[in-house]
Amino acid sequence: MYKLHLFIKRAFDLIACLIAVVLLIPMWIVIAIAIKVDSRGPVFFKQGRRTKDGRIFQMLKFRSMVDNAERQGTGLFSYDNDPRVTRVGAFLRRTSLDELPQFFNVIAGDISIVGPRPCVSYELGDFDTLNKKFRKRFQVKGGITGLAQCKGRNENSWAEKATLDGEYVDLFRTEGIWIDIKILWWSLAKVFQSANINETQREGMTAEESAEMSDEEVKRLAHLPDED
């Protein structure tokens, strides 16, 4: 039954994304022009992310920040009023339209529509030494949206995200494609709320200090000894 649900999931991913890519061609064009007019740099942003079994792939997004933003300011962490976010980018993020190019990643088989959100390749530190809690999310393909995104998005700590991603892995084994349908429905509601797009900055710290501490904390949690 599990294999059947995996087959249905892949078929749904392919059909839904192929149809969406074709139907949204006018939107692709408008967004691409807006990005180029608004700021210098490429239309698409590519970033190494990890999916099933820790495999690294190049995830696509519409560029919402200034070019080379990952190596500026707070790095991977983005807070409210982040000066690296462009005017068009702010709108794309608020509406989640920056995620649309990931349909091509789904078609290529890198990720699914629903699954644990792929982390940046180096975000959790050394993959080979991850503890069981953080490694569990890599038992399935990453996704454009997932259970953790429905229940808080960036409001959740990495520990909470790892717990929710682990819950999804278990739920898919018991409920199959039905849990994906529920998550898609919840995700649509989140998009319209435009909630918890950015990380929460630590009180009394600059954005840079908060980002550095958050980065260290994520890696620490991901490599804590496994509980018996």
Residue pairs with C-beta under 8 A, 6 or more apart in sequence:
1 176
2 173
2 176
4 176
5 172
5 176
5 177
8 176
8 177
9 112
9 114
9 176
9 177
9 180
10 109
10 112
12 113
12 177
12 180
13 106
13 107
13 112
13 113
14 106
14 107
16 113
17 103
17 104
17 106
17 107
17 113
18 107
20 100
20 103
21 103
21 104
21 107
24 100
27 97
27 100
28 100
31 43
31 62
31 88
31 92
31 97
31 100
32 43
32 62
34 88
35 41
35 43
35 62
35 63
35 86
35 88
35 89
36 43
38 86
38 87
38 88
38 89
39 66
39 67
39 86
39 88
39 89
40 66
40 67
41 63
41 66
41 67
41 68
42 63
42 67
43 62
43 63
44 60
44 61
44 62
44 63
44 101
45 60
45 61
45 62
45 63
45 64
45 65
46 58
46 59
46 60
47 58
47 59
47 61
47 70
47 120
48 56
48 57
48 58
48 59
48 120
48 121
48 122
49 56
49 57
49 58
49 59
49 118
49 119
49 120
49 121
49 142
50 56
50 118
50 119
50 120
50 121
50 124
50 127
50 138
50 142
51 57
51 110
51 111
51 118
51 138
51 141
51 142
52 138
52 139
52 140
52 141
52 142
53 138
54 127
54 138
56 121
57 105
57 108
57 110
57 111
57 118
59 102
59 105
59 110
59 111
59 118
60 101
60 102
60 104
60 105
61 98
61 99
61 101
61 102
62 92
62 97
62 98
62 100
62 101
63 86
63 89
63 98
64 85
64 86
64 88
64 89
64 90
64 92
64 93
64 98
65 78
65 82
65 84
65 85
65 86
65 89
66 72
66 84
66 86
69 84
70 76
72 84
73 82
73 83
73 84
73 207
73 208
73 211
74 82
74 207
74 208
74 210
74 211
75 211
75 215
76 120
76 123
76 211
76 215
77 199
77 207
77 210
77 211
77 214
77 215
78 84
78 85
78 198
78 199
79 198
79 199
79 200
79 201
79 207
79 210
79 211
80 198
80 201
82 198
82 207
85 93
89 98
91 97
92 98
93 197
94 194
94 197
95 191
95 194
96 191
99 144
102 111
102 144
103 144
105 111
106 112
106 113
106 144
110 141
110 142
111 118
111 141
111 142
111 143
111 144
112 140
112 141
112 142
112 143
112 144
112 180
113 143
113 144
113 145
113 180
113 184
114 143
114 144
114 145
114 146
114 179
114 180
114 183
114 184
115 140
115 141
115 142
115 143
115 146
115 168
116 137
116 138
116 140
116 142
116 143
116 146
116 148
116 165
116 168
116 169
117 142
117 143
117 145
117 146
117 148
117 149
117 161
117 165
118 142
118 143
123 218
124 130
124 134
124 218
124 219
124 222
125 218
125 219
125 222
125 223
126 223
129 223
130 222
130 223
131 222
131 223
131 224
131 225
131 226
132 226
133 162
133 163
133 166
133 226
134 162
134 221
134 222
136 162
136 165
136 166
136 169
137 162
137 165
137 166
137 168
137 169
139 169
140 168
140 169
140 172
145 183
145 184
145 187
146 164
146 165
146 168
146 183
147 164
147 165
147 167
147 168
147 171
147 179
147 183
148 156
148 160
148 161
148 164
148 165
148 168
149 187
149 190
150 183
150 186
150 187
150 190
151 164
152 160
152 196
153 190
153 195
153 196
153 197
154 196
154 197
154 198
154 199
154 200
155 195
155 196
155 200
156 164
158 217
158 218
158 221
158 222
159 221
162 221
162 222
168 179
168 183
171 179
172 179
172 180
199 214
201 207
201 210
202 209
202 210
202 213
202 214
205 213
